[in-house]
Amino acid sequence: MKTTIRNRAAAAGIATVTGFAAVAGLGLAAGPALATPSPAAATAADVQPQSVHFPTDTVRYADELVRAWGAGNTDRVEAFASPHVVGVLSDHGNENATHWVQTGSEGAAGTIYVDYENTVTGEKMSVGVANEAVSNGGEWGEPHGVHKVQFTD
């Protein structure tokens, strides 16, 4: 009788350990695979930036617009500039747009004008940034702060 109880207890213990190992193995195999979405399930929101940082320094704000325009980043240009400025930049075209160098800045009537010169063509550009919209006292500036752009030879 004692032998039978021991054999049955041993068999039950082995079955329990084996069953636990099988369940644990399934949990390990299924856990990470189920938690990670497939690449096809990724959406545009997963790979696109959720917001645009607008600097509160007017000169840096203008520089960000010029960099975006030079890189052909239309979405970023549209975020930093008014529709009028976007149209002027688009009409001008961005050939040699990566060659603009900042030459100075000055303020007048609530606008900071940041000046640039193209190192390839010699053309000059002045970008007008609304001081109040950009330097609004907050952590970030506001969108569409560039409201003027002018090209001269």
Number of C-alpha atoms within 10 A of each C-alpha: 6 6 8 9 10 11 12 11 12 12 12 12 12 12 12 12 12 12 12 12 12 12 12 12 12 11 12 11 11 11 11 10 11 9 8 9 10 9 7 6 9 10 9 8 8 9 8 8 8 8 6 13 15 20 21 20 16 26 22 13 26 25 20 18 22 23 17 20 22 19 14 16 12 13 11 17 25 20 20 28 25 16 15 14 21 22 13 14 19 13 9 11 13 14 9 12 19 17 18 22 15 18 12 12 15 11 13 9 7 12 21 21 24 23 23 22 20 17 14 11 11 13 13 18 21 21 25 27 27 21 22 16 19 24 18 13 10 10 11 16 22 22 19 21 25 31 17 18 19 13 15 9 9
